[in-house]
């Protein structure tokens, strides 16, 4: 498997964990935030949640980034709903392993309020949590708790991947 999406709500550490995971597997990392259309970033910056229609071009870009990769590729993307994950898989044209970062609202809120320079305001956390559909057992995914050091999160994901690919 060479296509991975680090997923979860805003503030869970997708970018940091994605970079660490990509380093650990000798792969490339892409931040899904960089794939958002400008209209989406403007909307979220105003504190307005994205609609499913707003997300479609972004999800397409994420999936296309994973299409026909010859080396391990990791993209950070919230992928909050099963339908979003299915769209990414469809655009990628093959299997994608979703690395789900799970955390409590309190931990997520604290992280969001302490970070600087990010377009996603803490006020949108509740809408993300309401939208979140954690991966089901029949989806190709691995879960890790964010209530630990980043290197331990990466180690937990790597162990989960080994369990899925053996």
Residue pairs with C-beta under 8 A, 6 or more apart in sequence:
1 95
1 97
1 161
1 164
1 165
2 27
2 69
2 70
2 71
2 72
2 73
3 66
3 69
3 73
3 92
3 94
3 95
3 96
3 97
4 21
4 27
4 72
4 73
4 74
4 75
4 96
4 97
4 98
4 99
5 32
5 62
5 66
5 74
5 75
5 76
5 77
5 79
5 85
5 88
5 96
5 97
5 98
5 99
6 14
6 17
6 18
6 21
6 74
6 75
6 76
6 77
6 99
6 101
7 14
7 77
7 78
7 79
7 80
7 85
7 98
7 99
7 100
7 101
7 135
8 14
8 78
8 100
8 101
8 102
8 103
8 132
8 146
9 78
9 80
9 103
9 108
9 125
9 128
9 129
9 132
10 78
10 108
10 112
10 120
10 124
10 125
10 128
11 103
11 108
11 109
11 111
11 112
11 115
11 120
11 122
11 125
12 101
12 102
12 103
12 108
12 111
12 146
13 101
13 111
13 146
13 150
13 153
14 32
14 76
14 77
14 78
14 101
15 31
15 33
15 76
16 150
17 76
17 99
17 101
17 144
17 146
17 150
17 153
17 154
17 157
18 29
18 31
18 74
18 75
18 76
18 99
19 29
20 150
20 151
20 153
20 154
21 27
21 29
21 74
21 99
21 154
21 157
21 158
22 28
22 29
22 72
22 73
22 74
23 29
24 154
24 158
25 72
25 74
25 158
26 71
26 72
27 71
27 72
27 73
27 74
28 69
28 71
28 72
28 73
28 74
29 73
29 74
29 75
29 76
30 65
30 73
30 74
30 75
30 76
31 75
31 76
32 58
32 62
32 75
32 76
32 77
32 78
33 41
33 76
33 119
35 58
35 61
35 62
35 65
35 75
35 77
36 58
37 57
37 58
39 54
40 50
40 54
40 55
40 58
41 119
43 50
43 54
44 50
44 119
44 120
44 121
44 124
45 119
45 121
47 121
47 123
47 124
49 124
49 127
49 128
49 131
52 81
52 83
55 84
56 87
58 77
59 77
59 79
59 84
59 87
59 88
59 91
60 87
60 91
62 75
62 77
62 79
62 88
62 91
63 87
63 88
63 89
63 90
63 91
63 92
63 93
63 96
64 91
64 92
65 73
65 75
66 73
66 75
66 88
66 91
66 92
66 96
67 91
67 92
67 93
67 94
68 93
77 88
78 84
78 128
79 85
79 88
79 98
80 128
80 131
80 132
80 133
81 131
81 132
81 133
82 133
82 135
82 136
82 139
85 96
85 98
85 135
85 139
88 96
89 95
89 96
95 140
96 140
97 140
97 141
97 142
97 161
97 164
98 135
98 139
98 140
98 141
98 142
99 141
99 142
99 144
99 157
99 160
100 134
100 135
100 141
100 142
100 143
100 144
101 144
101 146
101 153
102 134
102 143
102 144
102 145
102 146
103 145
103 146
103 147
104 147
105 125
105 129
107 146
107 147
108 125
108 129
108 146
109 122
109 125
112 118
112 120
112 121
112 122
112 125
113 122
134 143
135 141
135 143
140 164
142 157
142 160
142 161
142 163
142 164
143 160
144 153
144 156
144 157
144 160
145 153
145 156
146 153
148 156
